[in-house]
Amino acid sequence: MSAWYEEAVFYHIYPLGLLGAPRANEGGEAVHRMRELIPWIGHIKELNCTAVYIGPLFESSTHGYDTIGYKKVDRRLGDNDDFRQFVAACHEQGIKVVVDGVFNHTGRDFFAFQDIRQNRENSQYRYWYRDLNFGGNTPYNDGFYYAAWRGCYELANLNLDNEEVRGYLYEVIHDWIAEFDIDGIRLDCADCLNFDFMKEMRRRTAAEKADFWLMGEVIHGDYSRWANPETLHSVTNYELHKGLYSGHNDHNYFEIAHTIRREFDQNGGIYRNTKLYSFVDNHDVDRLASKLTVKENLNPVYTLLYTLPGIPSIYYGSEWGVEGKKEGGNDDPLRPRLDLEEMKKNAPVGGLEAWIRTLGRMKKENPALSYGTYKELALTNRQYAFARMMDDKAVLIAVNNDEQEAEISVPVPVTASFGVDAVLGEQVSLENGVWKVHLAANGSAVLCVG
């Protein structure tokens, strides 16, 4: 039996933004905003998503990644009981829950860092941070130096070579599984983490929950260094993310096809046995609707997200074409407050949300879209067709990034005289092993054969 994450479709929530929490954590009583997420579970299920990635969740000073405490839900969101209820409600609907694990660094208000500020050389935590040097200094003028993530000194790098630090974080993860019953962790800044730390995490979490999933945020590099049988199950596919929008903006399907050949081709694709985490936008990059020069290309981009090899993820609000661009170093426009009832009320009938729902249904109904091998069938700058093949069946996908309609002939890689349109359910005749497909402007088509 395959693990749940092999065929998952994720819904990604940045809760501090979605729920309109204040930018700064001023302390005080918990505000139970997280309870507003319960109605979103029904929406997530309607989209045919099967998992939620939510985070950051735990107590922090501002944006969630400057951790104050790993064992307590951020008071701006609610309390531990609120999150426990959210996970239980998701599980009742058959939806798995994955949280952010921010283990590369802490905020300056974390107890160990505060102890160092107070006790300096006498602190029992003086070896918990990387490159701590009481002969140096930082812009905060603490009278000591420490390594920080990308020179952002509000984020102090933990020393993951230290056995006490690792032991503390393993205890945190155990507590998350025991208390909340989470199903996985997305590792923030996985490309900065100690490999032995991640391997031991894999061993420990698998012992606690056999199908526990670990996914790492990795921007550049050889993804197989992180995603392999010993370390993590998956990593973020930033290489494909870039191609999905620029391949449409530049009318250049060769860029996307080249990326897929390099990554997933059965005859030499370097990640052909790995399911990478696919996305078109997230809490760190501009929204897809703001990146596309032709908004109508939302249709073929999402078609590719769901049908190319990978584990697709939808970032909250993007199912309605919500826009958002970084403003310098300010990520707030990417992380807006949204009201579910208002968004659904204003969504056009038959619009992007409906198409994403349809794509989710297709993926659920066609195991080849999760497990099938990839085969390129036709390619020009503006049209692209490929198959996902499994046993004697195939799902054929064709996309068009042109503002004009297009007719293309696609060779069918299995023997058949007809196929079924995956959207309409209608039978389509094949002529001499060829699918003659009419593509709408900036449109796509999916055919099931066999």
MODAVEN-V199352 format. One record per residue. N is the residue number from 1. SS is DSSP state (2 for helix, 1 for strand, 0 for the rest). OMEGA is omega in whole degrees, 0 to 359 (* if undefined). BURIAL is b if it has 9 or more other ideal C-beta (glycine too) atoms within 8 Angstrom, else e. Layout:
n;ss;omega;burial
N;SS;OMEGA;BURIAL
N;SS;OMEGA;BURIAL
This chain:
n;ss;omega;burial
1;0;182;e
2;0;177;e
3;0;184;e
4;2;185;b
5;2;179;b
6;2;182;b
7;2;184;b
8;0;165;b
9;0;186;b
10;1;167;b
11;1;188;b
12;1;180;b
13;1;168;b
14;0;195;b
15;2;180;b
16;2;179;b
17;2;183;b
18;2;185;b
19;0;175;b
20;0;179;e
21;0;177;b
22;0;182;e
23;0;184;e
24;0;177;e
25;0;184;b
26;0;182;e
27;0;179;e
28;0;183;e
29;0;176;e
30;0;175;b
31;0;194;b
32;0;179;e
33;2;185;b
34;2;179;b
35;2;177;b
36;2;181;e
37;2;184;b
38;2;178;b
39;2;179;b
40;2;181;b
41;2;177;b
42;2;177;e
43;2;180;b
44;2;178;b
45;2;177;b
46;2;178;e
47;0;184;b
48;0;170;b
49;0;184;b
50;0;180;b
51;1;176;b
52;1;166;b
53;1;183;b
54;1;177;b
55;0;359;b
56;0;188;b
57;0;195;b
58;1;191;b
59;0;181;b
60;1;183;b
61;0;183;b
62;0;191;b
63;0;177;b
64;0;182;b
65;0;174;b
66;0;192;b
67;1;169;b
68;0;180;b
69;0;184;b
70;0;190;e
71;0;183;e
72;0;176;b
73;1;181;b
74;0;184;b
75;0;177;b
76;0;179;b
77;0;183;b
78;0;179;b
79;0;184;b
80;2;180;b
81;2;177;e
82;2;182;b
83;2;177;b
84;2;180;b
85;2;178;b
86;2;180;b
87;2;180;b
88;2;180;b
89;2;176;b
90;2;181;b
91;2;177;b
92;2;180;e
93;0;179;b
94;0;183;e
95;0;178;b
96;1;183;b
97;1;179;b
98;1;182;b
99;1;174;b
100;1;171;b
101;1;184;b
102;0;189;b
103;0;178;b
104;0;186;b
105;1;171;b
106;1;170;b
107;1;181;b
108;0;179;b
109;0;177;e
110;0;189;b
111;2;183;e
112;2;180;b
113;2;178;b
114;2;178;b
115;2;178;b
116;2;179;b
117;2;184;e
118;2;189;e
119;2;176;e
120;2;185;b
121;2;182;e
122;2;181;e
123;0;176;b
124;0;181;e
125;0;187;b
126;0;179;b
127;0;181;e
128;0;184;b
129;1;184;b
130;0;173;e
131;0;178;e
132;0;186;b
133;1;183;e
134;0;175;e
135;0;182;e
136;0;180;e
137;0;178;e
138;0;177;b
139;0;177;e
140;0;176;e
141;0;178;e
142;0;187;e
143;0;171;e
144;0;181;b
145;1;173;b
146;0;176;b
147;0;180;e
148;1;180;b
149;1;178;b
150;0;178;e
151;0;177;e
152;1;191;e
153;1;169;b
154;1;179;b
155;1;185;b
156;1;185;b
157;1;175;b
158;1;178;b
159;0;184;b
160;0;170;b
161;0;183;e
162;0;185;b
163;2;179;e
164;2;179;e
165;2;180;b
166;2;180;b
167;2;178;e
168;2;182;e
169;2;175;b
170;2;177;b
171;2;177;e
172;2;182;b
173;2;177;b
174;2;180;b
175;2;178;b
176;2;180;b
177;2;183;b
178;2;186;e
179;2;187;e
180;2;182;b
181;0;178;b
182;0;185;b
183;0;181;b
184;1;179;b
185;1;168;b
186;1;184;b
187;1;176;b
188;0;177;b
189;0;181;b
190;2;180;b
191;2;175;b
192;2;189;e
193;0;176;b
194;0;184;e
195;2;179;e
196;2;177;e
197;2;181;b
198;2;180;b
199;2;177;b
200;2;176;b
201;2;179;b
202;2;181;b
203;2;183;e
204;2;182;b
205;2;178;b
206;2;178;b
207;2;180;e
208;2;183;e
209;0;191;e
210;0;183;e
211;0;178;e
212;0;188;b
213;1;177;b
214;1;179;b
215;1;184;b
216;1;172;b
217;0;179;b
218;0;183;b
219;0;185;e
220;0;173;e
221;0;179;e
222;0;185;e
223;2;182;b
224;2;174;b
225;2;181;e
226;0;183;b
227;1;181;b
228;0;186;b
229;0;182;e
230;0;190;e
231;0;180;b
232;1;177;b
233;0;187;e
234;1;172;b
235;1;179;b
236;1;181;b
237;0;179;b
238;2;179;b
239;2;178;e
240;2;178;b
241;2;181;b
242;2;182;e
243;2;185;b
244;2;178;b
245;2;183;b
246;2;176;b
247;2;176;b
248;2;180;b
249;2;183;b
250;0;186;e
251;0;186;b
252;0;177;b
253;2;177;b
254;2;180;b
255;2;181;b
256;2;182;b
257;2;179;b
258;2;179;b
259;2;182;b
260;2;176;b
261;2;182;b
262;2;186;e
263;2;196;b
264;2;180;b
265;0;183;b
266;0;180;b
267;0;174;e
268;0;177;e
269;0;190;b
270;0;178;e
271;0;188;b
272;0;179;b
273;0;183;e
274;0;175;b
275;0;178;b
276;0;183;b
277;1;186;b
278;1;181;b
279;1;175;b
280;0;172;b
281;0;178;b
282;0;186;e
283;0;182;b
284;0;184;e
285;0;180;e
286;0;177;b
287;0;182;b
288;2;182;b
289;2;176;b
290;2;181;b
291;2;183;b
292;0;177;b
293;0;175;e
294;0;187;b
295;2;181;e
296;2;178;e
297;2;172;b
298;2;181;b
299;2;181;b
300;2;179;b
301;2;180;b
302;2;175;b
303;2;179;b
304;2;179;b
305;2;184;b
306;2;190;b
307;2;173;b
308;0;178;b
309;0;179;b
310;0;177;b
311;1;187;b
312;1;179;b
313;1;176;b
314;1;178;b
315;1;188;b
316;0;178;b
317;0;182;b
318;2;175;b
319;2;176;b
320;2;180;b
321;0;177;b
322;0;180;b
323;0;178;e
324;0;179;b
325;0;174;b
326;0;174;b
327;1;187;e
328;0;178;e
329;0;183;e
330;1;180;e
331;0;185;b
332;2;180;b
333;2;178;b
334;2;192;b
335;0;190;b
336;0;169;b
337;0;178;e
338;0;175;b
339;0;187;e
340;2;182;b
341;2;180;e
342;2;181;e
343;2;182;b
344;2;181;b
345;2;184;e
346;2;181;e
347;0;179;b
348;0;177;e
349;0;180;e
350;0;181;e
351;0;185;b
352;2;180;b
353;2;180;b
354;2;180;b
355;2;178;b
356;2;176;b
357;2;179;b
358;2;178;b
359;2;177;b
360;2;177;b
361;2;179;b
362;2;182;b
363;2;180;b
364;2;185;b
365;2;186;e
366;0;180;b
367;0;179;e
368;2;180;b
369;2;175;b
370;2;189;e
371;2;187;e
372;0;175;b
373;1;183;e
374;1;175;b
375;1;178;b
376;1;184;b
377;1;180;b
378;1;183;b
379;1;167;b
380;0;177;e
381;0;191;e
382;0;176;b
383;1;187;b
384;1;177;b
385;1;180;b
386;1;178;b
387;1;165;b
388;1;190;b
389;1;180;b
390;1;185;b
391;0;180;e
392;0;181;e
393;1;178;b
394;1;169;b
395;1;181;b
396;1;182;b
397;1;176;b
398;1;181;b
399;1;185;b
400;1;178;b
401;0;181;b
402;0;176;b
403;0;176;e
404;0;174;e
405;0;180;b
406;1;172;b
407;1;177;e
408;1;176;b
409;1;185;b
410;1;177;b
411;1;182;b
412;0;189;b
413;0;175;e
414;0;181;b
415;0;180;e
416;0;177;b
417;0;178;e
418;1;173;b
419;1;180;b
420;1;176;b
421;1;186;b
422;0;179;b
423;0;187;e
424;0;183;e
425;0;183;e
426;0;178;e
427;1;181;e
428;1;180;b
429;1;177;e
430;0;182;b
431;1;178;e
432;0;177;e
433;0;181;e
434;1;173;b
435;1;177;b
436;1;190;b
437;1;174;b
438;1;180;e
439;1;175;b
440;0;174;e
441;0;182;b
442;0;184;b
443;0;180;b
444;1;179;b
445;1;181;b
446;1;183;b
447;1;176;b
448;1;183;b
449;1;176;b
450;0;*;e
